[in-house]
């Protein structure tokens, strides 16, 4: 399957900085986009597409504005996928049309929960994706993240990956039996490219998967794992991968976005604070995070 991105690769959603008035801080966003493109070596950038980007706090017009600014700041240096996830397929279609108008390279769509409760059936998921994908010519990244989205079974994931428009699958499982089966039945069968999450990166690459979707600054570390793997230096790849055992896991009781925003600030790249009422990491936990980052490869450019 042809793909516009370099593989194995890294798909990166820049974090969203907010001003004191809770508007998108465009100057800080530009710096964040430059960081993921130039320092993290993103193969593709996601505009307003994952929960860590806090796009769901924005109105529809504000979300489109975030998409536009992200696309503008990438400036064709990398392909851009626009997040179009929404419980209403009509809103998702509107966002897909917007993505196509600005010249995006793909759209990312979360497999949704039923708005009235319960997990969707396979046919409901297929119908939802078909309703949206028939309205756009852009390739679709199937995004699987239980919690904000549906807990999609292996069988249903494979069925969705066989849809004509679905070209990429990003899933957040840490289950090796699931990951390996999806690589075997989706990636290696030629249906779609499989992307994983941080704890499963190295084993995913070894099994034939295409890479990872991950926000910064964890994306910096993921890029180094990928580069070591491509170079055939498995000892170095394993050393780097092991750093994900503690980061961000040790601070995840604060939440992923607060942990990543705090880590970026420690590295001198401001992504602001989490959207209120959620507080930034502070005190002893912040000190421990700073001390840990100084022992990792997060500070070092590739």
Secondary structure, 3 states (H helix, E strand, C coil): CCCCCCCCEEEEECCCCECCCCCECHHHHHHHHHHHHHHCCCCEEEECCCHHHCHHHCCHHHHHHHHHHHHHHHCCCCEEEEECCCCCHHHHHHHHHHHHHHCCCEEEEECCCCCCCCCCCHHHHHHHHHHHHCCCCCEEEEEECECCECCCCHHHHHHHHCCCCEEEEEECCCCHHHHHHHHHHHHCCCCCEEEECHHHHHHHHHHCCCEEECCCCHHHHHHHHHHHHHCCCHHHHHHHHHHHHCCCHHHHHHCHHHHHHHHHHHCCCCCCCCCCCCCCCCHHHHHHHHHHHCCCCCCCCC
